[in-house]
């Protein structure tokens, strides 16, 4: 178990490991790619489910960009 005080000090002193701008942009970009790969799954769910149709339509529109 990590020491919470050390964790707080790391946040106060500098950007913690994994939260650097380059790393964060990488996480964002690769998450987007994974969501794009799942487009057929989202499309199939949208075709079979009425309750989430609007949300899935919005997600699919965002993934087309």
C-alpha positions as CSV (number, residue, x, y, z in Angstrom):
1,X,0.0,0.0,0.0
2,X,1.4,3.4,-1.0
3,X,1.8,6.2,1.5
4,X,-0.9,8.8,0.9
5,X,1.4,11.6,2.1
6,X,4.0,10.7,-0.6
7,X,1.3,10.7,-3.2
8,X,0.1,14.2,-2.1
9,X,3.7,15.5,-2.2
10,X,4.2,14.1,-5.7
11,X,1.1,16.1,-6.9
12,X,2.2,19.3,-5.2
13,X,5.8,19.1,-6.4
14,X,5.4,18.1,-10.0
15,X,3.1,16.4,-12.5
16,X,2.9,12.7,-11.3
17,X,4.1,9.9,-13.6
18,X,1.6,9.1,-16.3
19,X,-0.1,12.5,-16.2
20,X,2.5,14.3,-18.4
21,X,0.9,16.0,-21.4
22,X,2.4,13.5,-23.9
23,X,1.3,10.5,-21.9
24,X,-2.2,11.9,-21.4
25,X,-2.6,12.7,-25.1
26,X,-1.5,9.1,-25.9
27,X,-4.1,7.7,-23.6
28,X,-6.8,9.9,-25.2
29,X,-5.7,9.0,-28.7
30,X,-5.5,5.2,-28.2
31,X,-8.8,5.2,-26.3
32,X,-10.4,6.9,-29.4
33,X,-8.9,4.2,-31.7
34,X,-10.3,1.4,-29.5
35,X,-13.7,3.0,-29.6
36,X,-13.5,3.4,-33.4
37,X,-12.7,-0.3,-33.7
38,X,-15.8,-1.1,-31.6
39,X,-18.1,0.9,-34.1
40,X,-19.6,-2.4,-35.5
41,X,-20.5,-3.5,-31.9
42,X,-22.1,-0.1,-31.1
43,X,-24.0,-0.2,-34.4
44,X,-25.4,-3.7,-33.6
45,X,-26.4,-2.6,-30.2
46,X,-28.2,0.5,-31.6
47,X,-30.1,-1.7,-34.1
48,X,-31.4,-4.0,-31.3
49,X,-31.9,-1.6,-28.4
50,X,-34.4,1.3,-28.3
51,X,-33.5,2.8,-24.9
52,X,-29.9,3.9,-25.9
53,X,-30.5,4.8,-29.5
54,X,-29.9,8.5,-29.1
55,X,-26.8,8.1,-27.1
56,X,-25.3,5.5,-29.4
57,X,-26.2,7.7,-32.5
58,X,-24.3,10.5,-30.9
59,X,-21.3,8.3,-30.0
60,X,-21.2,6.9,-33.6
61,X,-21.3,10.4,-35.0
62,X,-18.3,11.5,-32.9
63,X,-16.3,8.4,-33.9
64,X,-16.7,9.2,-37.6
65,X,-14.4,12.3,-37.3
